[in-house]
Amino acid sequence: MSGRHETSSFEQTEALAAEVAGTLAPGDVVLVEGELGAGKTTFVRGACRALGVDAIVTSPTFTIGQRYPGRVPVSHLDLYRVADLDDEDPELLDDYIAPDRVAFVEWPGGAVARLAGLGRVAANVLIEHAGGDQRTVTITRP
């Protein structure tokens, strides 16, 4: 599932994410990067659906994180508004990144080392605009 993929609709981006989700296990962390509006939350929504989440999946930009029940529990974090994780409560991520759930982290930025210390980084996803509805999704596995 590693490599470079092209999508031309949100449905295709969600379907690609569902394929990635099929390879994940509780305790895994997926880092999702891309500029504003690239489709990071769309990707996470597709993965959540594949993991059995029925709830509405929205960007947690203003709340930092959401937890969703599903066949596999899922956490969805957005660290866009967190300038420096070292300035935050040390337990900020404890409810989101745990061995019983899969976690998706948008805008991981400078927190990658700390995130890797809390769970196994299973994939890095970079989503880039490629004109119109086209997206280039690059998936790498550590």
VEXSERO-155716 format. One record per residue: residue in one letter; chain; z, y, x of N, C-alpha, C, O in turn. Coordinates in Angstrom, 3 decimals. Atoms other than C-alpha are relative to their C-alpha. Layout:
REM VEXSERO-155716
SITE / res / chain / nc3 / nc2 / nc1 / cac3 / cac2 / cac1 / cc3 / cc2 / cc1 / oc3 / oc2 / oc1
SITE / a / A / Z / Y / X / Z / Y / X / Z / Y / X / Z / Y / X $
...
***
This chain:
REM VEXSERO-155716
SITE / res / chain / nc3 / nc2 / nc1 / cac3 / cac2 / cac1 / cc3 / cc2 / cc1 / oc3 / oc2 / oc1
SITE / m / A / 0.000 / -1.199 / 0.823 / 0.000 / 0.000 / 0.000 / 0.000 / 1.259 / 0.864 / -0.103 / 2.367 / 0.338 $
SITE / s / A / 0.098 / -1.162 / -0.878 / 0.013 / 2.268 / 3.028 / -1.440 / 0.479 / 0.046 / -2.361 / -0.260 / -0.303 $
SITE / g / A / 1.350 / -0.516 / -0.172 / -2.966 / 4.496 / 3.675 / -0.246 / 1.261 / -0.787 / 0.665 / 1.857 / -1.362 $
SITE / r / A / 0.429 / -1.239 / 0.646 / -4.888 / 7.379 / 2.233 / -0.723 / -0.362 / -1.293 / -1.623 / -1.202 / -1.296 $
SITE / h / A / 0.555 / 0.306 / 1.322 / -5.771 / 7.345 / -1.469 / -0.456 / 1.298 / -0.659 / 0.141 / 2.355 / -0.452 $
SITE / e / A / 0.506 / -1.151 / 0.749 / -7.785 / 9.702 / -3.663 / 0.271 / -0.228 / -1.485 / 0.010 / -1.312 / -2.008 $
SITE / t / A / -0.169 / 0.073 / 1.451 / -6.824 / 10.414 / -7.271 / -0.678 / 1.221 / -0.618 / -0.804 / 2.268 / 0.017 $
SITE / s / A / 0.674 / -1.119 / 0.662 / -8.611 / 12.598 / -9.804 / 0.605 / 0.324 / -1.363 / 0.023 / 1.075 / -2.146 $
SITE / s / A / -0.691 / -0.304 / 1.256 / -6.143 / 12.652 / -12.700 / 1.476 / -0.344 / 0.159 / 1.858 / -1.083 / 1.066 $
SITE / f / A / -1.423 / 0.338 / -0.079 / -2.423 / 12.514 / -13.353 / 0.200 / -1.480 / -0.289 / 1.122 / -2.094 / 0.248 $
SITE / e / A / -0.121 / 1.426 / 0.290 / -2.958 / 9.022 / -14.780 / -0.224 / -0.846 / 1.268 / 0.483 / -1.826 / 1.500 $
SITE / q / A / 0.259 / 0.736 / -1.236 / -4.410 / 7.823 / -11.480 / 1.139 / 0.174 / 1.002 / 1.501 / -0.768 / 1.706 $
SITE / t / A / -1.142 / -0.239 / -0.900 / -1.571 / 9.434 / -9.518 / 1.190 / -0.830 / -0.444 / 1.881 / -1.424 / 0.383 $
SITE / e / A / -1.099 / 0.816 / 0.519 / 0.963 / 7.746 / -11.796 / -0.242 / -1.484 / 0.254 / 0.697 / -2.213 / 0.573 $
SITE / a / A / 0.318 / 1.412 / -0.232 / -0.834 / 4.392 / -11.446 / 0.208 / -0.370 / 1.471 / 0.699 / -1.459 / 1.772 $
SITE / l / A / -0.230 / 0.236 / -1.422 / -0.762 / 4.674 / -7.647 / 1.499 / -0.093 / 0.280 / 1.943 / -0.954 / 1.040 $
SITE / a / A / -1.456 / 0.023 / -0.162 / 2.960 / 5.439 / -7.817 / 0.591 / -1.296 / -0.546 / 1.538 / -1.837 / 0.025 $
SITE / a / A / -0.477 / 1.265 / 0.574 / 3.479 / 2.384 / -10.031 / -0.227 / -1.146 / 0.976 / 0.609 / -2.043 / 1.085 $
SITE / e / A / 0.247 / 1.027 / -1.014 / 1.883 / 0.232 / -7.330 / 1.051 / 0.070 / 1.106 / 1.560 / -0.957 / 1.554 $
SITE / v / A / -1.031 / -0.174 / -1.033 / 4.281 / 1.677 / -4.762 / 1.336 / -0.501 / -0.526 / 2.062 / -1.202 / 0.178 $
SITE / a / A / -1.281 / 0.404 / 0.594 / 7.221 / 1.130 / -7.114 / 0.153 / -1.512 / -0.026 / 1.263 / -2.028 / 0.102 $
SITE / g / A / -0.039 / 1.452 / 0.029 / 6.309 / -2.543 / -7.332 / 0.438 / -0.624 / 1.315 / 0.759 / -1.812 / 1.364 $
SITE / t / A / -0.405 / 0.497 / -1.314 / 7.166 / -2.874 / -3.638 / 1.420 / 0.408 / 0.367 / 1.909 / 0.064 / 1.443 $
SITE / l / A / -1.321 / -0.558 / -0.320 / 10.571 / -1.175 / -3.845 / 1.135 / -0.886 / -0.498 / 0.976 / -1.681 / -1.425 $
SITE / a / A / -1.211 / 0.735 / 0.377 / 14.065 / -2.632 / -4.073 / 1.169 / 0.972 / -0.027 / 1.111 / 2.021 / 0.615 $
SITE / p / A / -1.181 / -0.866 / -0.007 / 17.479 / -1.125 / -4.826 / 0.443 / 0.299 / 1.433 / 0.437 / -0.574 / 2.301 $
SITE / g / A / -0.394 / -0.467 / -1.327 / 18.697 / 0.894 / -1.846 / -1.125 / 0.705 / 0.729 / -0.893 / 1.362 / 1.743 $
SITE / d / A / 1.149 / -0.653 / -0.632 / 15.176 / 2.121 / -1.002 / -0.045 / 1.483 / -0.345 / 0.355 / 1.901 / -1.432 $
SITE / v / A / 0.197 / -1.435 / 0.164 / 14.439 / 5.819 / -0.560 / -1.467 / 0.295 / 0.282 / -2.024 / -0.187 / 1.268 $
SITE / v / A / 1.386 / -0.420 / -0.185 / 10.961 / 7.330 / -0.963 / 0.001 / 1.519 / 0.143 / 0.484 / 2.232 / -0.737 $
SITE / l / A / 0.089 / -1.434 / -0.259 / 10.333 / 10.767 / 0.546 / -1.357 / 0.497 / -0.473 / -2.392 / -0.025 / -0.057 $
SITE / v / A / 1.237 / -0.482 / 0.623 / 7.739 / 12.764 / -1.426 / -0.190 / 1.472 / 0.368 / 0.628 / 2.325 / 0.024 $
SITE / e / A / 0.270 / -1.367 / -0.454 / 6.184 / 15.879 / 0.100 / -1.347 / 0.479 / -0.510 / -2.215 / -0.319 / -0.860 $
SITE / g / A / 1.244 / -0.628 / 0.424 / 3.433 / 18.294 / -0.869 / 0.299 / 1.406 / -0.465 / 1.438 / 1.732 / -0.799 $
SITE / e / A / -0.234 / -1.378 / 0.406 / 2.945 / 21.905 / -1.760 / 0.293 / 0.086 / -1.497 / 0.155 / -0.895 / -2.228 $
SITE / l / A / -0.293 / -0.208 / 1.416 / 3.932 / 23.374 / -5.108 / -1.201 / -0.381 / -0.850 / -2.331 / -0.004 / -0.541 $
SITE / g / A / 1.058 / 0.378 / 0.931 / 1.916 / 21.873 / -7.949 / -0.904 / -1.124 / 0.469 / -1.923 / -1.403 / -0.163 $
SITE / a / A / 0.859 / 1.062 / -0.529 / 0.510 / 19.038 / -5.851 / 0.074 / -1.279 / -0.828 / -0.878 / -2.059 / -0.845 $
SITE / g / A / -0.129 / 1.207 / 0.814 / 1.826 / 16.329 / -8.174 / 1.147 / -0.901 / 0.423 / 1.135 / -2.099 / 0.137 $
SITE / k / A / -1.147 / 0.800 / -0.452 / 5.106 / 15.190 / -6.624 / 0.759 / -0.602 / -1.182 / 1.061 / -1.795 / -1.178 $
SITE / t / A / -0.735 / 0.508 / 1.158 / 6.905 / 14.880 / -9.957 / -0.866 / -0.960 / -0.808 / -0.342 / -1.912 / -1.385 $
SITE / t / A / 0.910 / 0.932 / 0.670 / 3.839 / 13.209 / -11.491 / 0.077 / -1.362 / 0.688 / 0.133 / -2.395 / 0.021 $
SITE / f / A / -0.107 / 1.242 / -0.761 / 4.025 / 10.606 / -8.719 / 1.326 / -0.696 / -0.327 / 1.349 / -1.897 / -0.596 $
SITE / v / A / -1.319 / 0.585 / 0.284 / 7.753 / 10.070 / -9.304 / 0.048 / -0.540 / -1.427 / 0.619 / -1.605 / -1.665 $
SITE / r / A / 0.024 / 0.459 / 1.397 / 7.188 / 9.791 / -13.077 / -0.702 / -1.353 / -0.117 / -0.221 / -2.238 / -0.826 $
SITE / g / A / 0.713 / 1.272 / 0.029 / 4.650 / 6.998 / -12.542 / 0.823 / -1.132 / 0.585 / 0.812 / -2.246 / 0.062 $
SITE / a / A / -0.867 / 1.011 / -0.608 / 7.054 / 5.134 / -10.267 / 1.161 / -0.337 / -0.925 / 1.529 / -1.503 / -1.071 $
SITE / c / A / -1.121 / 0.230 / 0.930 / 9.906 / 5.585 / -12.740 / -0.419 / -0.900 / -1.153 / 0.312 / -1.820 / -1.521 $
SITE / r / A / 0.478 / 0.828 / 1.117 / 7.837 / 4.114 / -15.582 / -0.113 / -1.459 / 0.446 / 0.261 / -2.367 / -0.296 $
SITE / a / A / 0.165 / 1.366 / -0.510 / 7.045 / 1.067 / -13.419 / 1.342 / -0.673 / 0.253 / 1.429 / -1.901 / 0.255 $
SITE / l / A / -1.338 / 0.539 / -0.240 / 10.774 / 0.650 / -12.712 / 0.813 / -0.103 / -1.291 / 2.007 / -0.400 / -1.259 $
SITE / g / A / -0.647 / 0.191 / 1.298 / 11.579 / 0.602 / -16.433 / 0.719 / 1.201 / -0.561 / 1.528 / 1.056 / -1.478 $
SITE / v / A / -0.633 / -1.221 / 0.515 / 12.663 / 4.209 / -16.987 / -0.772 / 0.470 / -1.229 / -1.986 / 0.664 / -1.172 $
SITE / d / A / 0.616 / -0.473 / 1.240 / 11.989 / 5.335 / -20.569 / 0.214 / 1.497 / -0.229 / -0.475 / 2.103 / -1.049 $
SITE / a / A / -0.353 / -1.409 / 0.195 / 13.501 / 8.834 / -20.276 / -1.135 / 0.918 / 0.453 / -2.019 / 0.514 / 1.207 $
SITE / i / A / 0.947 / -1.014 / -0.448 / 11.466 / 11.994 / -19.849 / 0.357 / 0.346 / 1.445 / 1.508 / 0.669 / 1.740 $
SITE / v / A / -0.209 / -0.274 / -1.420 / 11.062 / 12.549 / -16.094 / -0.548 / 1.389 / 0.299 / -1.746 / 1.639 / 0.173 $
SITE / t / A / 0.389 / -1.369 / -0.328 / 11.020 / 16.202 / -15.069 / 0.527 / 0.342 / 1.392 / 1.386 / -0.354 / 1.933 $
SITE / s / A / -0.432 / -0.421 / -1.327 / 11.463 / 18.021 / -11.793 / 1.449 / 0.474 / -0.051 / 1.803 / 1.292 / -0.900 $
SITE / p / A / -1.400 / -0.439 / -0.031 / 15.147 / 18.431 / -10.918 / 0.219 / 1.192 / 0.938 / 1.279 / 1.300 / 1.554 $
SITE / t / A / -0.077 / -1.128 / -0.931 / 14.463 / 21.638 / -8.935 / 1.278 / 0.808 / -0.172 / 1.890 / 1.203 / 0.821 $
SITE / f / A / -1.153 / -0.866 / 0.220 / 17.304 / 23.563 / -10.545 / 1.308 / -0.767 / -0.109 / 2.380 / -0.161 / -0.091 $
SITE / t / A / -1.222 / 0.803 / 0.118 / 19.766 / 20.682 / -10.883 / 0.245 / -0.860 / 1.233 / 1.261 / -1.551 / 1.299 $
SITE / i / A / -0.010 / 0.802 / -1.229 / 19.138 / 19.044 / -7.462 / -0.390 / -1.447 / -0.280 / -1.224 / -2.000 / 0.436 $
SITE / g / A / 0.325 / 1.404 / 0.211 / 18.999 / 15.567 / -8.969 / 0.192 / -0.461 / -1.435 / 0.923 / 0.145 / -2.217 $
SITE / q / A / -0.127 / 0.675 / 1.296 / 18.637 / 13.338 / -12.018 / 0.198 / -1.487 / 0.296 / -0.311 / -2.001 / 1.292 $
SITE / r / A / -0.133 / 1.459 / -0.079 / 19.695 / 9.722 / -12.495 / -0.526 / -0.575 / -1.306 / -0.209 / -0.090 / -2.393 $
SITE / y / A / 0.606 / 0.614 / 1.168 / 17.750 / 7.489 / -14.838 / 0.344 / -1.483 / -0.055 / 0.222 / -2.182 / 0.951 $
SITE / p / A / -0.168 / 1.447 / 0.144 / 18.693 / 4.067 / -16.206 / -1.366 / -0.645 / -0.177 / -2.287 / -0.037 / -0.723 $
SITE / g / A / 1.242 / 0.751 / 0.140 / 15.968 / 1.462 / -16.066 / 0.254 / -1.431 / 0.429 / 1.389 / -1.807 / 0.725 $
SITE / r / A / -0.133 / 1.361 / -0.511 / 15.302 / -2.125 / -15.092 / 0.616 / 0.067 / 1.398 / 1.463 / -0.750 / 1.758 $
SITE / v / A / -0.614 / -0.375 / -1.269 / 16.089 / -0.697 / -11.650 / 0.432 / 1.451 / -0.179 / -0.415 / 2.294 / -0.473 $
SITE / p / A / -0.415 / -1.400 / 0.123 / 18.224 / 2.485 / -11.787 / -0.731 / 0.866 / 1.037 / -0.985 / 0.430 / 2.159 $
SITE / v / A / 0.767 / -0.904 / -0.853 / 16.397 / 5.482 / -10.295 / 0.715 / 1.335 / 0.120 / 1.270 / 1.851 / -0.850 $
SITE / s / A / -0.434 / -1.374 / -0.238 / 17.522 / 8.740 / -8.732 / -1.218 / 0.810 / 0.392 / -2.109 / 0.321 / 1.087 $
SITE / h / A / 1.105 / -0.905 / -0.318 / 15.169 / 11.696 / -8.473 / 0.623 / 1.301 / 0.473 / 1.268 / 2.010 / -0.298 $
SITE / l / A / -0.561 / -1.221 / -0.580 / 16.155 / 14.523 / -6.154 / -1.100 / 0.969 / 0.385 / -2.219 / 0.569 / 0.707 $
SITE / d / A / 0.905 / -1.049 / -0.446 / 14.484 / 17.814 / -5.362 / 0.822 / 0.934 / 0.875 / 1.701 / 1.638 / 0.379 $
SITE / l / A / -0.778 / -0.793 / -0.948 / 15.805 / 19.552 / -2.251 / -0.666 / 1.334 / 0.337 / -0.325 / 1.962 / 1.339 $
SITE / y / A / 0.724 / -1.249 / -0.247 / 13.472 / 22.567 / -2.494 / 0.950 / 1.187 / 0.154 / 0.744 / 2.033 / 1.025 $
SITE / r / A / -0.915 / -1.144 / -0.011 / 16.348 / 24.968 / -3.143 / 1.193 / -0.187 / 0.941 / 2.074 / 0.670 / 1.003 $
SITE / v / A / -1.086 / 0.246 / -0.945 / 18.658 / 23.431 / -0.535 / -0.500 / 0.400 / 1.383 / -1.292 / -0.311 / 2.001 $
SITE / a / A / 0.469 / -0.512 / -1.293 / 18.164 / 25.491 / 2.616 / 0.459 / -0.885 / 1.155 / -0.311 / -1.175 / 2.071 $
SITE / d / A / -0.547 / 0.814 / -1.086 / 20.432 / 23.367 / 4.804 / 1.027 / -0.953 / -0.592 / 2.062 / -0.518 / -1.097 $
SITE / l / A / -0.889 / 1.005 / 0.574 / 22.074 / 20.143 / 3.694 / 1.377 / 0.023 / 0.661 / 2.369 / -0.362 / 0.043 $
SITE / d / A / -1.285 / -0.089 / -0.699 / 24.799 / 20.701 / 6.295 / 0.930 / 1.040 / -0.626 / 2.145 / 0.975 / -0.441 $
SITE / d / A / -0.810 / -1.029 / 0.666 / 25.975 / 23.727 / 4.264 / 0.486 / -0.442 / -1.370 / 1.237 / 0.284 / -2.021 $
SITE / e / A / -0.355 / 0.505 / 1.326 / 26.400 / 21.606 / 1.123 / 1.185 / -0.953 / 0.082 / 1.579 / -1.377 / 1.169 $
SITE / d / A / -1.067 / 0.982 / 0.094 / 29.212 / 19.342 / -0.036 / -0.479 / -1.302 / 0.643 / -1.561 / -1.784 / 0.307 $
SITE / p / A / 0.438 / 1.223 / -0.677 / 29.074 / 16.239 / 2.200 / -0.291 / -1.163 / -0.959 / -1.023 / -2.088 / -0.606 $
SITE / e / A / 0.200 / 1.077 / 0.967 / 29.145 / 14.045 / -0.915 / -1.105 / 0.301 / -1.015 / -1.266 / -0.428 / -1.994 $
SITE / l / A / 1.038 / -0.436 / 0.940 / 26.252 / 15.842 / -2.640 / -0.967 / -1.123 / -0.364 / -1.350 / -1.246 / -1.527 $
SITE / l / A / 1.021 / 1.017 / 0.232 / 23.867 / 12.894 / -2.278 / 0.567 / -1.360 / -0.386 / -0.187 / -2.254 / -0.772 $
SITE / d / A / -0.617 / 1.311 / 0.208 / 26.368 / 10.052 / -2.774 / -0.280 / -0.615 / -1.373 / -0.425 / -1.833 / -1.476 $
SITE / d / A / 0.259 / 0.532 / 1.343 / 25.751 / 9.708 / -6.530 / -1.477 / -0.334 / -0.217 / -1.832 / -0.987 / -1.197 $
SITE / y / A / 1.434 / 0.171 / 0.180 / 21.994 / 9.648 / -6.021 / -0.603 / -1.072 / 0.901 / -1.500 / -1.806 / 0.485 $
SITE / i / A / 0.545 / 0.973 / -0.942 / 21.331 / 7.515 / -2.963 / 1.062 / -1.065 / 0.211 / 2.090 / -0.825 / 0.844 $
SITE / a / A / -0.990 / 1.073 / 0.006 / 23.114 / 4.204 / -3.296 / -0.720 / -1.350 / 0.048 / -1.908 / -1.439 / -0.260 $
SITE / p / A / 0.637 / 1.316 / -0.129 / 22.483 / 0.496 / -2.734 / -0.427 / -0.639 / -1.322 / -1.130 / -1.650 / -1.317 $
SITE / d / A / 0.352 / 0.592 / 1.288 / 22.119 / -0.160 / -6.475 / -1.188 / 0.673 / -0.676 / -1.519 / 0.339 / -1.813 $
SITE / r / A / 1.075 / -0.762 / 0.642 / 19.208 / 2.222 / -7.109 / -1.100 / 0.347 / 0.990 / -0.896 / 0.307 / 2.204 $
SITE / v / A / 1.099 / -0.533 / -0.798 / 15.847 / 3.442 / -5.850 / 0.076 / 1.517 / -0.125 / 0.310 / 2.040 / -1.215 $
SITE / a / A / -0.055 / -1.462 / 0.020 / 15.781 / 7.126 / -4.890 / -1.327 / 0.591 / 0.461 / -1.921 / 0.139 / 1.440 $
SITE / f / A / 1.180 / -0.774 / -0.371 / 12.824 / 9.509 / -4.783 / 0.481 / 1.404 / 0.324 / 1.192 / 2.023 / -0.468 $
SITE / v / A / -0.463 / -1.315 / -0.445 / 13.381 / 12.728 / -2.848 / -1.201 / 0.899 / 0.249 / -1.976 / 0.680 / 1.180 $
SITE / e / A / 1.027 / -1.008 / -0.212 / 11.011 / 15.660 / -3.241 / 0.550 / 1.044 / 0.970 / 1.746 / 1.335 / 0.973 $
SITE / w / A / -0.359 / -1.033 / -0.968 / 11.041 / 18.290 / -0.489 / 1.140 / -0.450 / 0.923 / 2.148 / 0.249 / 1.025 $
SITE / p / A / -1.094 / 0.467 / -0.845 / 13.142 / 16.227 / 1.951 / 0.265 / 0.895 / 1.217 / 1.392 / 0.951 / 1.709 $
SITE / g / A / -0.150 / -0.964 / -1.093 / 12.543 / 18.772 / 4.738 / 0.891 / -0.468 / 1.130 / 0.703 / -1.553 / 1.679 $
SITE / g / A / -0.891 / 0.288 / -1.114 / 15.305 / 18.853 / 7.327 / 1.064 / -1.031 / -0.303 / 1.925 / -1.283 / 0.539 $
SITE / a / A / -1.033 / 0.965 / 0.384 / 17.371 / 16.253 / 5.468 / -0.406 / -1.447 / 0.283 / 0.332 / -2.368 / -0.066 $
SITE / v / A / 0.524 / 1.354 / -0.174 / 15.295 / 13.239 / 6.543 / 0.992 / -0.899 / 0.734 / 1.223 / -2.031 / 0.309 $
SITE / a / A / -0.940 / 0.840 / -0.766 / 17.808 / 11.976 / 9.123 / 1.209 / -0.369 / -0.847 / 1.655 / -1.516 / -0.824 $
SITE / r / A / -1.164 / 0.284 / 0.846 / 20.709 / 12.272 / 6.693 / -0.367 / -0.966 / -1.126 / 0.411 / -1.862 / -1.453 $
SITE / l / A / 0.452 / 0.897 / 1.059 / 18.721 / 10.586 / 3.922 / -0.168 / -1.419 / 0.537 / 0.211 / -2.385 / -0.125 $
SITE / a / A / 0.200 / 1.315 / -0.603 / 17.789 / 7.729 / 6.254 / 1.342 / -0.678 / 0.289 / 1.425 / -1.906 / 0.308 $
SITE / g / A / -1.320 / 0.561 / -0.232 / 21.490 / 7.281 / 6.997 / 0.656 / -0.522 / -1.266 / 1.609 / -1.298 / -1.197 $
SITE / l / A / -0.579 / 0.406 / 1.287 / 22.225 / 6.769 / 3.292 / -0.735 / -1.165 / -0.648 / -0.167 / -1.879 / -1.474 $
SITE / g / A / 0.801 / 1.071 / 0.599 / 19.444 / 4.343 / 2.413 / -1.188 / -0.304 / 0.885 / -1.457 / 0.419 / 1.845 $
SITE / r / A / 1.170 / 0.388 / -0.789 / 16.381 / 2.594 / 3.771 / -1.208 / 0.808 / -0.466 / -1.626 / 0.696 / -1.619 $
SITE / v / A / 1.207 / -0.743 / 0.355 / 13.407 / 4.956 / 3.841 / -1.141 / -1.012 / -0.043 / -1.591 / -1.510 / 0.989 $
SITE / a / A / 1.017 / 1.028 / 0.222 / 10.795 / 2.628 / 2.367 / -1.408 / 0.557 / 0.083 / -2.344 / -0.174 / 0.407 $
SITE / a / A / 1.331 / -0.595 / -0.037 / 7.891 / 5.082 / 2.195 / 0.097 / 1.513 / 0.105 / 1.041 / 2.136 / -0.382 $
SITE / n / A / 0.209 / -1.448 / -0.039 / 6.779 / 8.609 / 2.987 / -1.292 / 0.250 / -0.751 / -2.309 / -0.389 / -0.479 $
SITE / v / A / 1.176 / -0.303 / 0.816 / 4.348 / 10.089 / 0.478 / -0.323 / 1.480 / 0.186 / 0.537 / 2.341 / 0.002 $
SITE / l / A / 0.474 / -1.376 / -0.115 / 2.314 / 13.227 / 1.141 / -1.134 / 0.176 / -0.995 / -2.131 / -0.545 / -0.944 $
SITE / i / A / 1.022 / -0.262 / 1.021 / 0.313 / 14.634 / -1.788 / -0.608 / 1.362 / 0.290 / 0.102 / 2.360 / 0.419 $
SITE / e / A / 0.703 / -1.241 / -0.328 / -2.325 / 17.264 / -1.068 / -1.068 / 0.298 / -1.040 / -1.736 / -0.603 / -1.548 $
SITE / h / A / 1.089 / -0.435 / 0.870 / -4.630 / 19.300 / -3.289 / -1.321 / -0.276 / 0.711 / -1.445 / -0.053 / 1.915 $
SITE / a / A / 1.321 / 0.250 / -0.579 / -8.251 / 18.290 / -2.748 / -1.083 / 0.655 / -0.863 / -2.239 / 0.235 / -0.840 $
SITE / g / A / 0.935 / -0.715 / 0.861 / -9.886 / 20.692 / -5.232 / 0.063 / -0.495 / -1.430 / 0.003 / -1.699 / -1.679 $
SITE / g / A / -0.094 / 0.365 / 1.418 / -9.608 / 20.754 / -9.017 / 1.154 / -0.944 / -0.250 / 2.278 / -0.700 / 0.188 $
SITE / d / A / -1.035 / 0.997 / 0.278 / -7.703 / 17.732 / -10.250 / 0.101 / -1.062 / 1.096 / 0.916 / -1.979 / 1.000 $
SITE / q / A / 0.003 / 0.976 / -1.091 / -8.419 / 15.817 / -7.039 / 1.253 / 0.157 / 0.863 / 1.702 / 1.266 / 1.154 $
SITE / r / A / -1.147 / 0.034 / -0.899 / -5.472 / 14.788 / -4.881 / -0.252 / -1.052 / 1.074 / -0.870 / -2.087 / 0.823 $
SITE / t / A / -0.020 / 0.993 / -1.064 / -5.215 / 13.027 / -1.556 / 1.451 / -0.400 / 0.169 / 2.307 / 0.448 / 0.419 $
SITE / v / A / -1.369 / 0.524 / -0.091 / -2.115 / 10.829 / -1.430 / 0.048 / -0.919 / 1.214 / -0.614 / -1.956 / 1.262 $
SITE / t / A / -0.149 / 0.785 / -1.218 / -1.116 / 9.535 / 1.979 / 1.368 / -0.685 / -0.034 / 2.402 / -0.025 / -0.133 $
SITE / i / A / -1.235 / 0.792 / 0.052 / 1.476 / 6.754 / 1.975 / 0.179 / -0.689 / 1.335 / -0.697 / -1.421 / 1.794 $
SITE / t / A / -0.308 / 0.672 / -1.256 / 3.111 / 5.635 / 5.187 / 1.317 / -0.745 / -0.157 / 2.219 / -0.313 / -0.876 $
SITE / r / A / -1.219 / 0.811 / 0.002 / 5.730 / 2.977 / 5.701 / 0.599 / 0.028 / 1.396 / -0.096 / -0.250 / 2.373 $
SITE / p / A / -0.633 / -0.016 / -1.331 / 8.231 / 3.350 / 8.530 / 0.035 / -1.378 / 0.640 / 0.534 / -1.528 / 1.756 $
***
